[in-house]
Amino acid sequence: MGRNMSNGSGERLLEELVRAAQLASPAELPAVLNRYAEAMGLGRAAIYLVDIQQRLLVPLVEGEPDLDLDTSLAGWAYRTGSLRVEEGPSGGMNVWLPLADGAERLGVVELTMSTLDGLKLRRCRATALLLALIITSKRTYSDTIAQRMRTRPMHLPTEMVRAFLPPRSIGTGPVVSTAVLEPAYELGGDAFDHAFTEDVLHATILDGMGHNLASGLATSVAMAGCRNARRSGADLNELAGTVDEALAKWLPEQFCTGVFTQLHMPTGVLRWCNCGHPAPLLIRRHRLLHKALERPSEPPLGLPASLAGTARQVHDVSIEPGDRILLYSDGVVESRDEAGEEFGLERFTDYIIRSTAAGQSAPEALRLLIHAILEHRHDKLSDDATILMFEWQPPDP
């Protein structure tokens, strides 16, 4: 009887949390969460969001200290996507749980309580799952959350391109797609896109000519053209044609390179169209398959049909379970240190292979890689560096 009462009251409190959280502003959310946590016996709660460069966990409530993502227990929960429990200084328990919406990592929540048992642990997990959904819904219209995730002002062209970007990571189980791009606050013309329709993953990388507002505009128009065609059910060559026409009409002086891909998730058939961009890479069983996806490249996007000539060529290949596909911009491999040494394609792919072999998730492997590229240049990139990686891991038949 006691347990039924406990579960029943827990359901009522959960319902109250959802209702109150839906109506709360981001500034009011910590108080709403704390009321619920206390009533459920979970003690005090604190929300930490990851900054846009994934170096820090920043408290949603201003005035609390930031936590370093690579050295703190909170960071460990974020990096590994798993729960961490430690004994508090006064004998209580600190529980760190990752906040994630599917494959997208948002931050962590800390719950501080006097004792911990199985029922409380389940409630902790349910709270973290629900909180991630609440934060995801609120950050689409909340400047408070955007401000907390930034550590310095953002340039206007970057603000424009970032407004178009999807979540950093998306996943369905069989497929995860994840991306990173730098410089986070002074981005020029690079962008990525990924989305699901029915049984297809669509993944795109774009690189606008130049490094100013015009290049950002070109990328934004290309992104809008890509989505407009995709949502109209266009094939890949039609999609590239739509982007060509949009750029030629609205920004005739601007060009953009890019790769458009479609992965049919039930069968592993990969289709792609490369418009003047570095060829996609295929990593299989911890090896880069040299030039596996290299085909004659199409001209950059933005050329009118009369200049571009024939329709865009679309290629296809069947990939194997466990394969990882990498799309990247040339700023990734051409980044040079003071001695003039390039980061290079070999170092780039070797980093992914070693991270994979060490058991890192795809989002974590890219987080570490983009930081390594930045360190190679002492945080001063001469060009945008963007990487998108997706992996196909279908269930066993």
HELIX and SHEET records of a PDB file:
HELIX    1   1 GLY A    2  LEU A   23  1                                  22    
HELIX    2   2 LEU A   29  ALA A   39  1                                  11    
HELIX    3   3 LEU A   73  THR A   80  1                                   8    
HELIX    4   4 GLY A  118  ARG A  139  1                                  22    
HELIX    5   5 ASP A  143  ARG A  148  1                                   6    
HELIX    6   6 LEU A  156  PHE A  164  1                                   9    
HELIX    7   7 LEU A  213  ARG A  231  1                                  19    
HELIX    8   8 LEU A  236  TRP A  250  1                                  15    
HELIX    9   9 ALA A  305  ALA A  308  1                                   4    
HELIX   10  10 ASP A  330  GLU A  334  1                                   5    
HELIX   11  11 LEU A  345  ALA A  357  1                                  13    
HELIX   12  12 ALA A  362  HIS A  376  1                                  15    
SHEET    1   A 6 LEU A  67  ASP A  68  0                                        
SHEET    2   A 6 LEU A  56  PRO A  59 -1                                        
SHEET    3   A 6 ARG A  44  VAL A  50 -1                                        
SHEET    4   A 6 GLU A 104  MET A 113 -1                                        
SHEET    5   A 6 MET A  93  ASP A 101 -1                                        
SHEET    6   A 6 ARG A  84  GLU A  87 -1                                        
SHEET    1   B 6 SER A 169  GLY A 171  0                                        
SHEET    2   B 6 VAL A 175  GLU A 182 -1                                        
SHEET    3   B 6 ALA A 385  TRP A 392 -1                                        
SHEET    4   B 6 ARG A 324  TYR A 328 -1                                        
SHEET    5   B 6 LEU A 281  ARG A 284 -1                                        
SHEET    6   B 6 ARG A 287  LEU A 288 -1                                        
SHEET    1   C 5 ASP A 190  THR A 197  0                                        
SHEET    2   C 5 VAL A 200  GLY A 208 -1                                        
SHEET    3   C 5 CYS A 256  HIS A 264 -1                                        
SHEET    4   C 5 VAL A 269  CYS A 275 -1                                        
SHEET    5   C 5 HIS A 315  SER A 318 -1                                        
END                                                                             
